[in-house]
Structure formats: structure tokens, C-alpha cells
């Protein structure tokens, strides 16, 4: 599986930020609630870099109705996988 990182730049409330998306083979499936049969499957981790503080730094991931993934994150510079 090919690994890689993608950078997405954004601007919100007068501050610049970026989202870093990394795709890599999952080397520890149990750490993210998966079974051993998922070893080596692609896993995407997204992290936010944003200088705002307090309520201005409260961000979240948007999930779509047709998504089969049961997750959502929000918080101060949230990280999702």
C-alpha cells in the first residue's frame, strides 16, 4: 500500500490553518477498535493546525449520511482517524 500525506489549506475567522491527511497501512488495528484481520488495511489520520485559541479553535469533522464510518470528532484542533 502506498503511504502519503496531503495538505489542505483553509482560512477561518481571519486565521490561516491547514489539515494534514496521512494514509498509511494500519500496523496496530486493535488500537483503533479493529481486529487482527484488518492488519495492513489503509488508515487515514487527519489533524488540524490552526493558531486560533479558545472558542475560535473549536472545529469538527463533518460526516455524510451515506458514510459507513461510525465516528465524529470535535474540539480544539481535532484529530480523526
Secondary structure as the mmCIF struct_conf table of DSSP 4:
data_model
#
loop_
_struct_conf.conf_type_id
_struct_conf.id
_struct_conf.beg_label_comp_id
_struct_conf.beg_label_asym_id
_struct_conf.beg_label_seq_id
_struct_conf.end_label_comp_id
_struct_conf.end_label_asym_id
_struct_conf.end_label_seq_id
STRN STRN1 UNK A 4 UNK A 12
TURN_TY1_P TURN_TY1_P1 UNK A 13 UNK A 14
STRN STRN2 UNK A 15 UNK A 25
BEND BEND1 UNK A 27 UNK A 27
HELX_RH_3T_P HELX_RH_3T_P1 UNK A 29 UNK A 32
TURN_TY1_P TURN_TY1_P2 UNK A 33 UNK A 33
HELX_RH_3T_P HELX_RH_3T_P2 UNK A 36 UNK A 38
TURN_TY1_P TURN_TY1_P3 UNK A 39 UNK A 40
STRN STRN3 UNK A 42 UNK A 50
HELX_RH_3T_P HELX_RH_3T_P3 UNK A 54 UNK A 57
STRN STRN4 UNK A 58 UNK A 60
TURN_TY1_P TURN_TY1_P4 UNK A 65 UNK A 66
STRN STRN5 UNK A 74 UNK A 76
TURN_TY1_P TURN_TY1_P5 UNK A 77 UNK A 77
STRN STRN6 UNK A 79 UNK A 80
#
